[in-house]
Amino acid sequence: MADSSQITVTSPLLPPLEEFIPYLKDIWDRKWITNNGHYHQLLEKELCKYLGVEYLSVFTNGTLPLITALQALRITGEVITTPYSFVATTHALWWNGIKPVFVDVDPSTGNLDPGKIEAAITPKTTAIMPVHVYGNPCDVDAIQAIADKYGLKVIYDAAHAFGVRVNGKSILEAGDISTLSFHATKTYNTVEGGALICHDAKTKQRIDYLKNFGFAGETEVVAPGINSKMDEVRAAYGLLSLQYVDAAIAARHRVADRYREALAGVEGLSMFGERADVTYNYSYFPIFIDAEKYGMTRDELYFRMREHGVLGRRYFYPLISDFTTYRGLPSAAPSNLPVATRMANEVICLPMHHDLSEEDVERVIKEIKIHG
Ligand SMILES: *Cc1c(COP(=O)(O)O)cnc(C)c1O
């Protein structure tokens, strides 16, 4: 149980319970609780509208759309990806028997550095799998240019990028496929859930077969599919929650502005810049601690904050490439990933959610400024 004096890194966006009850009553009346039901269809339609995309398929979590995307595009061999992410990104490759090839990240965004991708391409490379980490948009034009030059597919793990736009256009339109996570900890949740965004009706049809065992009709199975469908209860929850997500993002925006203002100029502390052409979702607020200049290591600060009830998280430490499954790969060597290694050693994600009070935010700031 969370101690009430503790400030947690995240808190789930829960729609009002009394507003959810009528949805449940309706599901009970319909007696249709999963398999492309009423709310499943409605949620897909409403998410398309909200996100500004045309073809979207909802899933039971955010990992299965990644695994399914790789199946749908028949990706094999080697895939270039980032070590600076949540471990599910690389696990999705491993579950498909694909060898991950780690490439270093750009220090100004934390995203895959396009300038380092070409050197990692081999005859076995079939795709690039970048992540819009913290909701920072990747350099999608540079990545697409490389993909086009070498005939590679691009699958974005957009788990952090719900609602993010560049020049008013959804970042989810980039690449061949993008995936979202609607896990409880994310900006928008369906308890557990996720989605896959593609760009044509034929691919969406294939994805919809794949998420339901490959069934194309009562007796016809067209592919070795899996079961990753979203049920009606969570689809209805998601539909209701969607009405509250703009207010939640606005609340996060206020927290981010206050952090940014209060922490600017703290010696040894850096933050990402914000681009004027990007609509952010404020999903995370990472700070980076240069131990020498700050006068304390990241871990010293992290554990002191914890002692005082301010629970940040070290996203993303350790790097994916440092976990036992992957550390033996040649591309996992820290010498190949100097920027990601430094970021993983310096990062703390500050508490960031819709429910932080002004006092909470000031308490977090004070914790960090004791030293600054
Ligand atoms: C949360 C997350 C996932 C996994 O999503 P789940 O819904 O938890 O399965 C994948 N990639 C990234 C980058 C994430 O943050």
The ligand as a Tripos MOL2 file, in Angstrom:
@<TRIPOS>MOLECULE
LIG
   15    15     1     0     0
SMALL
NO_CHARGES

@<TRIPOS>ATOM
      1 C1          5.0280    0.1320  -21.0740 C.3       1 LIG1
      2 C2          5.9050   -0.1310  -22.2330 C.ar      1 LIG1
      3 C3          5.7640   -1.2710  -23.0450 C.ar      1 LIG1
      4 C4          4.8900   -2.4320  -22.6680 C.3       1 LIG1
      5 O1          3.5900   -2.1660  -22.5460 O.3       1 LIG1
      6 P1          2.6650   -3.0950  -21.6370 P.3       1 LIG1
      7 O2          1.3190   -2.4960  -21.8910 O.co2     1 LIG1
      8 O3          3.1160   -2.9670  -20.2220 O.co2     1 LIG1
      9 O4          2.7740   -4.4920  -22.1590 O.co2     1 LIG1
     10 C5          6.5370   -1.3910  -24.1860 C.ar      1 LIG1
     11 N1          7.4520   -0.4630  -24.5020 N.ar      1 LIG1
     12 C6          7.6570    0.6210  -23.7300 C.ar      1 LIG1
     13 C7          8.6780    1.6080  -24.1600 C.3       1 LIG1
     14 C8          6.9130    0.8140  -22.5700 C.ar      1 LIG1
     15 O5          7.1600    1.8650  -21.7760 O.3       1 LIG1
@<TRIPOS>BOND
     1     1     2 1
     2     2     3 ar
     3     2    14 ar
     4     3     4 1
     5     3    10 ar
     6     4     5 1
     7     5     6 1
     8     6     7 2
     9     6     8 1
    10     6     9 1
    11    10    11 ar
    12    11    12 ar
    13    12    13 1
    14    12    14 ar
    15    14    15 1
@<TRIPOS>SUBSTRUCTURE
     1 LIG1         1 GROUP 0 **** ****
